[in-house]
Amino acid sequence: MRSLLYIVAVILVIGWALGVFAFHVAGGIIHVLLVIAVISLILGLIRRA
């Protein structure tokens, strides 16, 4: 389950980076992806400890 969270986080960060640099139109939705990715990384770190 931990690896799944990291995979989702990586996909969301890549999507955020592409959205910020390539599709600047989406605005707020792009930053929501970043927040979700950070939350999933934090949850993964907390569950691992």
PQR file of N, CA, C, O and H, with PARSE charges and radii, in Angstrom:
ATOM      1  N   MET A   1       0.824  -1.193   0.000 -0.4000 1.5000
ATOM      2  CA  MET A   1       0.000   0.000   0.000 -0.0000 2.0000
ATOM      3  C   MET A   1       0.871   1.262   0.000  0.5500 1.7000
ATOM      4  O   MET A   1       0.518   2.279  -0.597 -0.5500 1.4000
ATOM      5  N   ARG A   2       2.012   1.171   0.682 -0.4000 1.5000
ATOM      6  CA  ARG A   2       2.910   2.321   0.755 -0.0000 2.0000
ATOM      7  C   ARG A   2       3.428   2.708  -0.616  0.5500 1.7000
ATOM      8  O   ARG A   2       3.489   3.890  -0.955 -0.5500 1.4000
ATOM      9  H   ARG A   2       2.299   0.345   1.167  0.4000 1.0000
ATOM     10  N   SER A   3       3.801   1.711  -1.403 -0.4000 1.5000
ATOM     11  CA  SER A   3       4.328   2.017  -2.734 -0.0000 2.0000
ATOM     12  C   SER A   3       3.252   2.638  -3.623  0.5500 1.7000
ATOM     13  O   SER A   3       3.558   3.457  -4.490 -0.5500 1.4000
ATOM     14  H   SER A   3       3.751   0.751  -1.127  0.4000 1.0000
ATOM     15  N   LEU A   4       2.012   2.256  -3.412 -0.4000 1.5000
ATOM     16  CA  LEU A   4       0.914   2.837  -4.186 -0.0000 2.0000
ATOM     17  C   LEU A   4       0.778   4.331  -3.887  0.5500 1.7000
ATOM     18  O   LEU A   4       0.538   5.127  -4.795 -0.5500 1.4000
ATOM     19  H   LEU A   4       1.763   1.591  -2.708  0.4000 1.0000
ATOM     20  N   LEU A   5       0.930   4.709  -2.621 -0.4000 1.5000
ATOM     21  CA  LEU A   5       0.865   6.128  -2.267 -0.0000 2.0000
ATOM     22  C   LEU A   5       1.989   6.909  -2.936  0.5500 1.7000
ATOM     23  O   LEU A   5       1.774   8.023  -3.414 -0.5500 1.4000
ATOM     24  H   LEU A   5       1.125   4.062  -1.884  0.4000 1.0000
ATOM     25  N   TYR A   6       3.182   6.331  -2.972 -0.4000 1.5000
ATOM     26  CA  TYR A   6       4.299   7.013  -3.612 -0.0000 2.0000
ATOM     27  C   TYR A   6       4.095   7.133  -5.117  0.5500 1.7000
ATOM     28  O   TYR A   6       4.438   8.157  -5.709 -0.5500 1.4000
ATOM     29  H   TYR A   6       3.356   5.427  -2.584  0.4000 1.0000
ATOM     30  N   ILE A   7       3.545   6.106  -5.735 -0.4000 1.5000
ATOM     31  CA  ILE A   7       3.270   6.151  -7.172 -0.0000 2.0000
ATOM     32  C   ILE A   7       2.251   7.245  -7.474  0.5500 1.7000
ATOM     33  O   ILE A   7       2.422   8.019  -8.415 -0.5500 1.4000
ATOM     34  H   ILE A   7       3.266   5.275  -5.254  0.4000 1.0000
ATOM     35  N   VAL A   8       1.192   7.304  -6.671 -0.4000 1.5000
ATOM     36  CA  VAL A   8       0.173   8.341  -6.859 -0.0000 2.0000
ATOM     37  C   VAL A   8       0.782   9.721  -6.651  0.5500 1.7000
ATOM     38  O   VAL A   8       0.492  10.650  -7.404 -0.5500 1.4000
ATOM     39  H   VAL A   8       1.053   6.675  -5.906  0.4000 1.0000
ATOM     40  N   ALA A   9       1.629   9.859  -5.628 -0.4000 1.5000
ATOM     41  CA  ALA A   9       2.256  11.150  -5.356 -0.0000 2.0000
ATOM     42  C   ALA A   9       3.151  11.577  -6.513  0.5500 1.7000
ATOM     43  O   ALA A   9       3.134  12.742  -6.910 -0.5500 1.4000
ATOM     44  H   ALA A   9       1.865   9.104  -5.015  0.4000 1.0000
ATOM     45  N   VAL A  10       3.924  10.657  -7.052 -0.4000 1.5000
ATOM     46  CA  VAL A  10       4.807  10.986  -8.172 -0.0000 2.0000
ATOM     47  C   VAL A  10       3.994  11.385  -9.396  0.5500 1.7000
ATOM     48  O   VAL A  10       4.332  12.353 -10.077 -0.5500 1.4000
ATOM     49  H   VAL A  10       3.938   9.710  -6.729  0.4000 1.0000
ATOM     50  N   ILE A  11       2.936  10.655  -9.677 -0.4000 1.5000
ATOM     51  CA  ILE A  11       2.083  10.980 -10.825 -0.0000 2.0000
ATOM     52  C   ILE A  11       1.464  12.362 -10.648  0.5500 1.7000
ATOM     53  O   ILE A  11       1.396  13.140 -11.599 -0.5500 1.4000
ATOM     54  H   ILE A  11       2.661   9.868  -9.125  0.4000 1.0000
ATOM     55  N   LEU A  12       1.014  12.668  -9.434 -0.4000 1.5000
ATOM     56  CA  LEU A  12       0.397  13.973  -9.192 -0.0000 2.0000
ATOM     57  C   LEU A  12       1.412  15.105  -9.288  0.5500 1.7000
ATOM     58  O   LEU A  12       1.093  16.179  -9.798 -0.5500 1.4000
ATOM     59  H   LEU A  12       1.070  12.036  -8.661  0.4000 1.0000
ATOM     60  N   VAL A  13       2.627  14.878  -8.806 -0.4000 1.5000
ATOM     61  CA  VAL A  13       3.655  15.915  -8.913 -0.0000 2.0000
ATOM     62  C   VAL A  13       4.035  16.146 -10.365  0.5500 1.7000
ATOM     63  O   VAL A  13       4.223  17.288 -10.783 -0.5500 1.4000
ATOM     64  H   VAL A  13       2.886  14.005  -8.392  0.4000 1.0000
ATOM     65  N   ILE A  14       4.148  15.075 -11.136 -0.4000 1.5000
ATOM     66  CA  ILE A  14       4.442  15.218 -12.569 -0.0000 2.0000
ATOM     67  C   ILE A  14       3.307  15.963 -13.263  0.5500 1.7000
ATOM     68  O   ILE A  14       3.547  16.846 -14.087 -0.5500 1.4000
ATOM     69  H   ILE A  14       3.995  14.147 -10.796  0.4000 1.0000
ATOM     70  N   GLY A  15       2.066  15.602 -12.925 -0.4000 1.5000
ATOM     71  CA  GLY A  15       0.917  16.307 -13.503 -0.0000 2.0000
ATOM     72  C   GLY A  15       0.898  17.769 -13.122  0.5500 1.7000
ATOM     73  O   GLY A  15       0.554  18.629 -13.933 -0.5500 1.4000
ATOM     74  H   GLY A  15       1.871  14.885 -12.257  0.4000 1.0000
ATOM     75  N   TRP A  16       1.277  18.055 -11.857 -0.4000 1.5000
ATOM     76  CA  TRP A  16       1.339  19.448 -11.420 -0.0000 2.0000
ATOM     77  C   TRP A  16       2.406  20.208 -12.190  0.5500 1.7000
ATOM     78  O   TRP A  16       2.170  21.327 -12.643 -0.5500 1.4000
ATOM     79  H   TRP A  16       1.556  17.356 -11.199  0.4000 1.0000
ATOM     80  N   ALA A  17       3.589  19.597 -12.341 -0.4000 1.5000
ATOM     81  CA  ALA A  17       4.686  20.269 -13.047 -0.0000 2.0000
ATOM     82  C   ALA A  17       4.308  20.526 -14.508  0.5500 1.7000
ATOM     83  O   ALA A  17       4.559  21.610 -15.034 -0.5500 1.4000
ATOM     84  H   ALA A  17       3.781  18.687 -11.972  0.4000 1.0000
ATOM     85  N   LEU A  18       3.712  19.541 -15.152 -0.4000 1.5000
ATOM     86  CA  LEU A  18       3.276  19.734 -16.539 -0.0000 2.0000
ATOM     87  C   LEU A  18       2.212  20.817 -16.623  0.5500 1.7000
ATOM     88  O   LEU A  18       2.221  21.637 -17.541 -0.5500 1.4000
ATOM     89  H   LEU A  18       3.508  18.660 -14.724  0.4000 1.0000
ATOM     90  N   GLY A  19       1.311  20.815 -15.679 -0.4000 1.5000
ATOM     91  CA  GLY A  19       0.242  21.805 -15.691 -0.0000 2.0000
ATOM     92  C   GLY A  19       0.748  23.221 -15.473  0.5500 1.7000
ATOM     93  O   GLY A  19       0.281  24.163 -16.113 -0.5500 1.4000
ATOM     94  H   GLY A  19       1.303  20.149 -14.934  0.4000 1.0000
ATOM     95  N   VAL A  20       1.704  23.365 -14.567 -0.4000 1.5000
ATOM     96  CA  VAL A  20       2.233  24.693 -14.283 -0.0000 2.0000
ATOM     97  C   VAL A  20       3.035  25.218 -15.466  0.5500 1.7000
ATOM     98  O   VAL A  20       2.913  26.385 -15.838 -0.5500 1.4000
ATOM     99  H   VAL A  20       2.084  22.599 -14.047  0.4000 1.0000
ATOM    100  N   PHE A  21       3.850  24.360 -16.052 -0.4000 1.5000
ATOM    101  CA  PHE A  21       4.745  24.827 -17.102 -0.0000 2.0000
ATOM    102  C   PHE A  21       4.125  24.774 -18.495  0.5500 1.7000
ATOM    103  O   PHE A  21       4.494  25.574 -19.355 -0.5500 1.4000
ATOM    104  H   PHE A  21       3.949  23.412 -15.750  0.4000 1.0000
ATOM    105  N   ALA A  22       3.203  23.864 -18.739 -0.4000 1.5000
ATOM    106  CA  ALA A  22       2.661  23.716 -20.084 -0.0000 2.0000
ATOM    107  C   ALA A  22       1.249  24.287 -20.221  0.5500 1.7000
ATOM    108  O   ALA A  22       0.944  24.942 -21.218 -0.5500 1.4000
ATOM    109  H   ALA A  22       2.903  23.214 -18.041  0.4000 1.0000
ATOM    110  N   PHE A  23       0.406  24.053 -19.255 -0.4000 1.5000
ATOM    111  CA  PHE A  23      -0.999  24.447 -19.345 -0.0000 2.0000
ATOM    112  C   PHE A  23      -1.335  25.398 -18.214  0.5500 1.7000
ATOM    113  O   PHE A  23      -2.033  25.018 -17.275 -0.5500 1.4000
ATOM    114  H   PHE A  23       0.654  23.522 -18.445  0.4000 1.0000
ATOM    115  N   HIS A  24      -0.862  26.598 -18.284 -0.4000 1.5000
ATOM    116  CA  HIS A  24      -1.038  27.565 -17.207 -0.0000 2.0000
ATOM    117  C   HIS A  24      -2.488  28.019 -17.064  0.5500 1.7000
ATOM    118  O   HIS A  24      -2.801  28.817 -16.181 -0.5500 1.4000
ATOM    119  H   HIS A  24      -0.295  26.907 -19.048  0.4000 1.0000
ATOM    120  N   VAL A  25      -3.357  27.527 -17.904 -0.4000 1.5000
ATOM    121  CA  VAL A  25      -4.755  27.952 -17.920 -0.0000 2.0000
ATOM    122  C   VAL A  25      -5.533  27.411 -16.719  0.5500 1.7000
ATOM    123  O   VAL A  25      -6.415  28.093 -16.198 -0.5500 1.4000
ATOM    124  H   VAL A  25      -3.103  26.878 -18.622  0.4000 1.0000
ATOM    125  N   ALA A  26      -5.213  26.189 -16.276 -0.4000 1.5000
ATOM    126  CA  ALA A  26      -6.009  25.517 -15.245 -0.0000 2.0000
ATOM    127  C   ALA A  26      -5.920  26.184 -13.877  0.5500 1.7000
ATOM    128  O   ALA A  26      -6.848  26.053 -13.080 -0.5500 1.4000
ATOM    129  H   ALA A  26      -4.496  25.635 -16.700  0.4000 1.0000
ATOM    130  N   GLY A  27      -4.861  26.879 -13.587 -0.4000 1.5000
ATOM    131  CA  GLY A  27      -4.746  27.665 -12.363 -0.0000 2.0000
ATOM    132  C   GLY A  27      -4.876  26.879 -11.081  0.5500 1.7000
ATOM    133  O   GLY A  27      -3.966  26.132 -10.720 -0.5500 1.4000
ATOM    134  H   GLY A  27      -4.107  26.986 -14.235  0.4000 1.0000
ATOM    135  N   GLY A  28      -5.987  27.029 -10.384 -0.4000 1.5000
ATOM    136  CA  GLY A  28      -6.181  26.448  -9.064 -0.0000 2.0000
ATOM    137  C   GLY A  28      -6.190  24.930  -9.035  0.5500 1.7000
ATOM    138  O   GLY A  28      -5.738  24.327  -8.062 -0.5500 1.4000
ATOM    139  H   GLY A  28      -6.726  27.635 -10.677  0.4000 1.0000
ATOM    140  N   ILE A  29      -6.690  24.314 -10.075 -0.4000 1.5000
ATOM    141  CA  ILE A  29      -6.752  22.851 -10.117 -0.0000 2.0000
ATOM    142  C   ILE A  29      -5.357  22.250 -10.082  0.5500 1.7000
ATOM    143  O   ILE A  29      -5.150  21.193  -9.486 -0.5500 1.4000
ATOM    144  H   ILE A  29      -7.056  24.804 -10.866  0.4000 1.0000
ATOM    145  N   ILE A  30      -4.412  22.906 -10.706 -0.4000 1.5000
ATOM    146  CA  ILE A  30      -3.042  22.423 -10.738 -0.0000 2.0000
ATOM    147  C   ILE A  30      -2.463  22.405  -9.329  0.5500 1.7000
ATOM    148  O   ILE A  30      -1.758  21.464  -8.965 -0.5500 1.4000
ATOM    149  H   ILE A  30      -4.580  23.765 -11.190  0.4000 1.0000
ATOM    150  N   HIS A  31      -2.745  23.417  -8.543 -0.4000 1.5000
ATOM    151  CA  HIS A  31      -2.210  23.473  -7.191 -0.0000 2.0000
ATOM    152  C   HIS A  31      -2.907  22.469  -6.279  0.5500 1.7000
ATOM    153  O   HIS A  31      -2.312  22.012  -5.303 -0.5500 1.4000
ATOM    154  H   HIS A  31      -3.318  24.182  -8.838  0.4000 1.0000
ATOM    155  N   VAL A  32      -4.132  22.123  -6.572 -0.4000 1.5000
ATOM    156  CA  VAL A  32      -4.817  21.072  -5.824 -0.0000 2.0000
ATOM    157  C   VAL A  32      -4.086  19.746  -6.018  0.5500 1.7000
ATOM    158  O   VAL A  32      -3.965  18.967  -5.071 -0.5500 1.4000
ATOM    159  H   VAL A  32      -4.616  22.494  -7.365  0.4000 1.0000
ATOM    160  N   LEU A  33      -3.597  19.477  -7.223 -0.4000 1.5000
ATOM    161  CA  LEU A  33      -2.819  18.265  -7.465 -0.0000 2.0000
ATOM    162  C   LEU A  33      -1.568  18.237  -6.595  0.5500 1.7000
ATOM    163  O   LEU A  33      -1.216  17.194  -6.044 -0.5500 1.4000
ATOM    164  H   LEU A  33      -3.695  20.109  -7.992  0.4000 1.0000
ATOM    165  N   LEU A  34      -0.906  19.361  -6.472 -0.4000 1.5000
ATOM    166  CA  LEU A  34       0.292  19.427  -5.639 -0.0000 2.0000
ATOM    167  C   LEU A  34      -0.048  19.169  -4.178  0.5500 1.7000
ATOM    168  O   LEU A  34       0.681  18.447  -3.498 -0.5500 1.4000
ATOM    169  H   LEU A  34      -1.192  20.209  -6.919  0.4000 1.0000
ATOM    170  N   VAL A  35      -1.122  19.736  -3.688 -0.4000 1.5000
ATOM    171  CA  VAL A  35      -1.517  19.534  -2.298 -0.0000 2.0000
ATOM    172  C   VAL A  35      -1.847  18.063  -2.047  0.5500 1.7000
ATOM    173  O   VAL A  35      -1.457  17.512  -1.017 -0.5500 1.4000
ATOM    174  H   VAL A  35      -1.714  20.322  -4.240  0.4000 1.0000
ATOM    175  N   ILE A  36      -2.550  17.429  -2.961 -0.4000 1.5000
ATOM    176  CA  ILE A  36      -2.884  16.014  -2.810 -0.0000 2.0000
ATOM    177  C   ILE A  36      -1.623  15.166  -2.810  0.5500 1.7000
ATOM    178  O   ILE A  36      -1.520  14.211  -2.041 -0.5500 1.4000
ATOM    179  H   ILE A  36      -2.867  17.876  -3.798  0.4000 1.0000
ATOM    180  N   ALA A  37      -0.664  15.500  -3.661 -0.4000 1.5000
ATOM    181  CA  ALA A  37       0.590  14.760  -3.715 -0.0000 2.0000
ATOM    182  C   ALA A  37       1.365  14.901  -2.410  0.5500 1.7000
ATOM    183  O   ALA A  37       1.902  13.919  -1.896 -0.5500 1.4000
ATOM    184  H   ALA A  37      -0.747  16.276  -4.287  0.4000 1.0000
ATOM    185  N   VAL A  38       1.424  16.106  -1.876 -0.4000 1.5000
ATOM    186  CA  VAL A  38       2.149  16.322  -0.621 -0.0000 2.0000
ATOM    187  C   VAL A  38       1.464  15.585   0.522  0.5500 1.7000
ATOM    188  O   VAL A  38       2.140  14.995   1.365 -0.5500 1.4000
ATOM    189  H   VAL A  38       0.987  16.903  -2.293  0.4000 1.0000
ATOM    190  N   ILE A  39       0.156  15.609   0.565 -0.4000 1.5000
ATOM    191  CA  ILE A  39      -0.582  14.900   1.609 -0.0000 2.0000
ATOM    192  C   ILE A  39      -0.330  13.402   1.522  0.5500 1.7000
ATOM    193  O   ILE A  39      -0.139  12.749   2.548 -0.5500 1.4000
ATOM    194  H   ILE A  39      -0.393  16.088  -0.120  0.4000 1.0000
ATOM    195  N   SER A  40      -0.327  12.853   0.323 -0.4000 1.5000
ATOM    196  CA  SER A  40      -0.093  11.409   0.196 -0.0000 2.0000
ATOM    197  C   SER A  40       1.332  11.045   0.583  0.5500 1.7000
ATOM    198  O   SER A  40       1.559   9.975   1.148 -0.5500 1.4000
ATOM    199  H   SER A  40      -0.483  13.383  -0.511  0.4000 1.0000
ATOM    200  N   LEU A  41       2.298  11.911   0.292 -0.4000 1.5000
ATOM    201  CA  LEU A  41       3.672  11.653   0.739 -0.0000 2.0000
ATOM    202  C   LEU A  41       3.775  11.703   2.260  0.5500 1.7000
ATOM    203  O   LEU A  41       4.445  10.863   2.860 -0.5500 1.4000
ATOM    204  H   LEU A  41       2.114  12.781  -0.167  0.4000 1.0000
ATOM    205  N   ILE A  42       3.126  12.668   2.885 -0.4000 1.5000
ATOM    206  CA  ILE A  42       3.157  12.769   4.342 -0.0000 2.0000
ATOM    207  C   ILE A  42       2.492  11.556   4.983  0.5500 1.7000
ATOM    208  O   ILE A  42       2.996  11.014   5.967 -0.5500 1.4000
ATOM    209  H   ILE A  42       2.582  13.351   2.398  0.4000 1.0000
ATOM    210  N   LEU A  43       1.360  11.133   4.426 -0.4000 1.5000
ATOM    211  CA  LEU A  43       0.693   9.941   4.952 -0.0000 2.0000
ATOM    212  C   LEU A  43       1.578   8.713   4.821  0.5500 1.7000
ATOM    213  O   LEU A  43       1.620   7.878   5.724 -0.5500 1.4000
ATOM    214  H   LEU A  43       0.951  11.574   3.628  0.4000 1.0000
ATOM    215  N   GLY A  44       2.286   8.597   3.703 -0.4000 1.5000
ATOM    216  CA  GLY A  44       3.210   7.476   3.523 -0.0000 2.0000
ATOM    217  C   GLY A  44       4.325   7.481   4.532  0.5500 1.7000
ATOM    218  O   GLY A  44       4.700   6.431   5.053 -0.5500 1.4000
ATOM    219  H   GLY A  44       2.252   9.275   2.969  0.4000 1.0000
ATOM    220  N   LEU A  45       4.864   8.658   4.819 -0.4000 1.5000
ATOM    221  CA  LEU A  45       5.934   8.755   5.810 -0.0000 2.0000
ATOM    222  C   LEU A  45       5.428   8.458   7.216  0.5500 1.7000
ATOM    223  O   LEU A  45       6.121   7.812   8.001 -0.5500 1.4000
ATOM    224  H   LEU A  45       4.559   9.512   4.396  0.4000 1.0000
ATOM    225  N   ILE A  46       4.229   8.924   7.537 -0.4000 1.5000
ATOM    226  CA  ILE A  46       3.658   8.676   8.865 -0.0000 2.0000
ATOM    227  C   ILE A  46       3.368   7.202   9.043  0.5500 1.7000
ATOM    228  O   ILE A  46       3.653   6.647  10.104 -0.5500 1.4000
ATOM    229  H   ILE A  46       3.666   9.450   6.899  0.4000 1.0000
ATOM    230  N   ARG A  47       2.817   6.561   8.052 -0.4000 1.5000
ATOM    231  CA  ARG A  47       2.479   5.131   8.167 -0.0000 2.0000
ATOM    232  C   ARG A  47       3.724   4.259   8.213  0.5500 1.7000
ATOM    233  O   ARG A  47       3.695   3.168   8.783 -0.5500 1.4000
ATOM    234  H   ARG A  47       2.586   7.011   7.189  0.4000 1.0000
ATOM    235  N   ARG A  48       4.815   4.726   7.620 -0.4000 1.5000
ATOM    236  CA  ARG A  48       6.046   3.938   7.633 -0.0000 2.0000
ATOM    237  C   ARG A  48       6.699   3.974   9.006  0.5500 1.7000
ATOM    238  O   ARG A  48       7.357   3.013   9.405 -0.5500 1.4000
ATOM    239  H   ARG A  48       4.839   5.612   7.157  0.4000 1.0000
ATOM    240  N   ALA A  49       6.526   5.060   9.723 -0.4000 1.5000
ATOM    241  CA  ALA A  49       7.195   5.217  11.024 -0.0000 2.0000
ATOM    242  C   ALA A  49       6.549   4.363  12.104  0.5500 1.7000
ATOM    243  O   ALA A  49       6.992   4.380  13.252 -0.5500 1.4000
ATOM    244  H   ALA A  49       5.991   5.841   9.398  0.4000 1.0000
TER
END
